[in-house]
């Protein structure tokens, strides 16, 4: 009876880390997904309208890790670029001040563009994309996150030790910060997640309640290979092609 009465948010917070059996096969599965990406046809992916796309890498990765995703967006016809900060070692100091600094860098990247950008974030990079879209003065077209655990705790990921090594302190989230991160931006937002993610709990990558402009899209694949996973790239292409003011939920992947 207690389980039946749990809210979606409570179920998400109590979801365990992915099993070690999934984590141990991450690298091998990611390599297989890269081969599939190289062999897959993208002829059915809709062409882009040239609007800017900024891609934020995950924890302990940089522009090289998101290069396949960026190249995919460029081939479709978008002005795609990575965040320009090199390695993602996590926020430093006051979170809000750090985000404002990052917002300044993003505005500099967008200098000369008339259209608002789509922000795409992989894993921790998705947290940045979501939070930037919430800032006053940030005009964002839409947000797409890939394997981003915005609705959970550090206990639901195997990446906590990486953050501790890079920052010198454990990853902790207050209750108020957890609630803030779980709240979607006020722009069209798509969370792409995989139930076979071996790094973060897939439940933490889903929203508590459906909303008019918010969706969760499931794919099959690893966490480390999401940046070139053919299903992820197909979803990204579809979402990028939607015209402003005409957003509709993703129709689903062909089996």
Secondary structure, DSSP 8 states (H G I E B T S, - for coil): -TGGG--HHHHHHH-----HHHHTTHHHHHHHHHHHHHH---TTS------EEEEE--TT--TTTTHHHHHHHHHHT-EEEE-SS-S-----SSHHHHHHHHHHHHHHHTTT--S-EEEEEETHHHHHHHHHHHSTT--EEEEEEES---SS-GGGBTTHHHHHHHHSS-----HHHHHHHHS--SSEEEEEEETT-SSB-GGGGS-SS-BTTEEEEEE-S-STTTTT-HHHHHHHHHHHTS-TT----------
